[in-house]
Structures are given as structure tokens and as C-alpha cells.
């Protein structure tokens, strides 16, 4: 695929260094269906997928717990996937791309700025949505192609993702300006990437499948290797997996998070601001995928079991994955299945 900057010629206008605004995109669409947004002081569970949608996935939630993002497909167009956000209980389809296929991956702390990917030209391009403005294409750094964003800082000014040279590499956009992440003079090879709330700390997994943290221009290797999927807002706790075990690293020290009954493999996917609550999924033959929540008092528990223990039933649901959690660790989003339909969900589990 050619560099993203080449893809946007003829369909975009320059905005700032490293970005282009798409000019052939319709305004965002609001559905007529709303979901009661949960009260963080009460245990709550709800589907985020309106009845006229075929499939929904919630991949992240803002630090303040007001906005969830992900993707959805309508019942009359199952092959197309649209980037979406949920705010105040309403689903909003985000514009962008030319093949009706886009996905929102991450959101700023206040829910205003969203990053993800979209089809553009003959491939995929990194995208950014700010409020109700037209989407912006994130341009590749020089020498890097296929750069797709994965995380964003709380204030929305720093974005990180992965691109391609001969290998997958870390990419960062600061105030719209793209740059490859470096270890000294060498571009940093990464297979996963995450960012702290301030944008000052980056974590990820290198080409040797070992976890690392990049802070102040210095690389810190994590003990016992492992795959890092996320970093806490304060930059101290990293979460992911080592082999078949979900893990967290507190200042480099690894801590296994346990297993759910019947599960053989577990992965940690997101953490609260201080890393004291962690969510993810476990998988096992006969049990499938099960969303979990962890804290250092109760250990690992299935999200469904915690909801039931607090008097909230999830009839007909199988909660497969917990993929995002608010800064206070109370509001969770993920996906699952209900009567054969793939749906996004939101839950609150007060501390």
C-alpha cells in the first residue's frame, strides 16, 4: 500500500502537519435508539446495540466514563462496518472512508477525540474524529507505511499506533505531527503499543515478544518478558499476558492474575487509572470466552458472576470480552452474544 499521504490526494484538504481532512464525507448520523447510560454509583448492565443493528463491538471507554467507541453493522447491511460512538446513551455513526468500513479503537479522556481506522483508496488509513467535525486522516511518518492509531492521551494531543517498514514499528503523532518511535537512532520494532493518560509514557511489546516501557526517551524492559496490551493512566502499571496467564507489571515486577474456572488462557486488556482494577478475557474448551474483572482484594472473577452477586441479571447473554474500563475502574465495556447476535455491552460495578 502506498503512503497514506498519497491516498488522500483528491479527496482531502490539509489541516495541520501530518493530517488531512476528508472532504467527501457526510455528517455523522444519530440513531433514534438510546440506551440508559449507567449511574456509576449503582451496579448496572445494558446492551449498547440497537435492535436494528446486526453486530456491535465496544472497544474502549473514555476515562470519565461518558463515551464508548467501537464499530457496528446494520441488519440491512451486514457486510459493512461503521465506526461508532455511544454518548449519553445514543449511538452515533462516524463518517469516513470510501468502502463503508471503519472502526473506532480509542477515545480521549473527555470523549471528544476518537481514533481508529478506515478504508481509503486501496488500503486502510488511520483516522481521527473530533467532536462532530469531518474525520481527519493521520499521515504516515517518512519511511513508514500503513500507520494505524491504537491509543490516545487523555487530552487528545498524543496518539500512538503501529506502522510498517520491514517490520512493524511504533508510531506517534504529537499535535498531528507523525514520527517513528526510536531506541536511540534505531526505529523501535513493536507488535503492540499503549500510552499513559498524559501521553508521556509508552508501553508495548518488542519484536522479541518482550514487554517494555518508554519513558523520558529511555527504554525499560519488563521482568519475565510477556505481551503488553495496555498501560494504566498513571503510567505505573502495565497489563497483558505471559504465555497463557493474564499479567500485570507494577514498576516492572510481574504479577499473575489467575484463571477463571474451566479456562486455559487469560489475557488482560485494560486497566483503571491506578491499575487497581483490570479487565480482560479468559478462554477454555467447553467454556468459550469469558469476560473477567480483577482487583487485588477479590482476585479474578467473571463479570457476569459479579453482576449476579450484586443483583443484576444478564439473561440470555454470554459476556465474552471486557475491553475497556473507565479511569475509576467502575464502568466497563465489551462484547458478547445474546440469542446468536453479537452485541456490545456496558456495565457499572461500584467499588
Secondary structure as the mmCIF struct_conf table of DSSP 4:
data_model
#
loop_
_struct_conf.conf_type_id
_struct_conf.id
_struct_conf.beg_label_comp_id
_struct_conf.beg_label_asym_id
_struct_conf.beg_label_seq_id
_struct_conf.end_label_comp_id
_struct_conf.end_label_asym_id
_struct_conf.end_label_seq_id
HELX_RH_AL_P HELX_RH_AL_P1 UNK A 4 UNK A 7
TURN_TY1_P TURN_TY1_P1 UNK A 8 UNK A 11
STRN STRN1 UNK A 12 UNK A 14
BEND BEND1 UNK A 16 UNK A 16
TURN_TY1_P TURN_TY1_P2 UNK A 17 UNK A 18
STRN STRN2 UNK A 19 UNK A 22
BEND BEND2 UNK A 23 UNK A 24
HELX_LH_PP_P HELX_LH_PP_P1 UNK A 26 UNK A 28
STRN STRN3 UNK A 29 UNK A 34
HELX_LH_PP_P HELX_LH_PP_P2 UNK A 37 UNK A 39
TURN_TY1_P TURN_TY1_P3 UNK A 40 UNK A 41
BEND BEND3 UNK A 42 UNK A 42
STRN STRN4 UNK A 44 UNK A 47
BEND BEND4 UNK A 49 UNK A 49
TURN_TY1_P TURN_TY1_P4 UNK A 51 UNK A 52
STRN STRN5 UNK A 53 UNK A 61
TURN_TY1_P TURN_TY1_P5 UNK A 63 UNK A 64
BEND BEND5 UNK A 65 UNK A 66
STRN STRN6 UNK A 67 UNK A 74
TURN_TY1_P TURN_TY1_P6 UNK A 75 UNK A 76
STRN STRN7 UNK A 77 UNK A 87
TURN_TY1_P TURN_TY1_P7 UNK A 88 UNK A 89
STRN STRN8 UNK A 90 UNK A 93
HELX_LH_PP_P HELX_LH_PP_P3 UNK A 94 UNK A 95
BEND BEND6 UNK A 98 UNK A 100
STRN STRN9 UNK A 101 UNK A 101
STRN STRN10 UNK A 102 UNK A 107
TURN_TY1_P TURN_TY1_P8 UNK A 109 UNK A 110
BEND BEND7 UNK A 111 UNK A 111
STRN STRN11 UNK A 113 UNK A 120
TURN_TY1_P TURN_TY1_P9 UNK A 121 UNK A 122
STRN STRN12 UNK A 123 UNK A 130
TURN_TY1_P TURN_TY1_P10 UNK A 131 UNK A 132
BEND BEND8 UNK A 133 UNK A 133
HELX_LH_PP_P HELX_LH_PP_P4 UNK A 134 UNK A 135
STRN STRN13 UNK A 136 UNK A 138
HELX_LH_PP_P HELX_LH_PP_P5 UNK A 139 UNK A 141
TURN_TY1_P TURN_TY1_P11 UNK A 142 UNK A 143
STRN STRN14 UNK A 145 UNK A 152
TURN_TY1_P TURN_TY1_P12 UNK A 154 UNK A 155
BEND BEND9 UNK A 156 UNK A 157
STRN STRN15 UNK A 158 UNK A 164
BEND BEND10 UNK A 165 UNK A 167
STRN STRN16 UNK A 168 UNK A 174
TURN_TY1_P TURN_TY1_P13 UNK A 175 UNK A 176
STRN STRN17 UNK A 177 UNK A 180
STRN STRN18 UNK A 182 UNK A 183
TURN_TY1_P TURN_TY1_P14 UNK A 184 UNK A 185
STRN STRN19 UNK A 186 UNK A 187
HELX_LH_PP_P HELX_LH_PP_P6 UNK A 188 UNK A 188
STRN STRN20 UNK A 189 UNK A 189
STRN STRN21 UNK A 190 UNK A 195
TURN_TY1_P TURN_TY1_P15 UNK A 197 UNK A 198
BEND BEND11 UNK A 199 UNK A 200
STRN STRN22 UNK A 201 UNK A 206
TURN_TY1_P TURN_TY1_P16 UNK A 207 UNK A 208
BEND BEND12 UNK A 209 UNK A 209
STRN STRN23 UNK A 211 UNK A 215
TURN_TY1_P TURN_TY1_P17 UNK A 216 UNK A 217
STRN STRN24 UNK A 218 UNK A 221
HELX_LH_PP_P HELX_LH_PP_P7 UNK A 222 UNK A 222
TURN_TY1_P TURN_TY1_P18 UNK A 223 UNK A 224
STRN STRN25 UNK A 227 UNK A 231
TURN_TY1_P TURN_TY1_P19 UNK A 233 UNK A 234
BEND BEND13 UNK A 235 UNK A 236
STRN STRN26 UNK A 237 UNK A 242
TURN_TY1_P TURN_TY1_P20 UNK A 243 UNK A 244
STRN STRN27 UNK A 245 UNK A 250
TURN_TY1_P TURN_TY1_P21 UNK A 251 UNK A 252
STRN STRN28 UNK A 253 UNK A 256
TURN_TY1_P TURN_TY1_P22 UNK A 261 UNK A 262
BEND BEND14 UNK A 264 UNK A 264
STRN STRN29 UNK A 265 UNK A 271
TURN_TY1_P TURN_TY1_P23 UNK A 273 UNK A 274
BEND BEND15 UNK A 275 UNK A 276
STRN STRN30 UNK A 277 UNK A 284
TURN_TY1_P TURN_TY1_P24 UNK A 285 UNK A 287
STRN STRN31 UNK A 288 UNK A 295
TURN_TY1_P TURN_TY1_P25 UNK A 296 UNK A 298
STRN STRN32 UNK A 299 UNK A 302
HELX_RH_AL_P HELX_RH_AL_P2 UNK A 303 UNK A 309
TURN_TY1_P TURN_TY1_P26 UNK A 310 UNK A 311
TURN_TY1_P TURN_TY1_P27 UNK A 315 UNK A 316
STRN STRN33 UNK A 317 UNK A 325
TURN_TY1_P TURN_TY1_P28 UNK A 327 UNK A 328
BEND BEND16 UNK A 329 UNK A 329
STRN STRN34 UNK A 331 UNK A 338
TURN_TY1_P TURN_TY1_P29 UNK A 339 UNK A 340
STRN STRN35 UNK A 341 UNK A 348
#
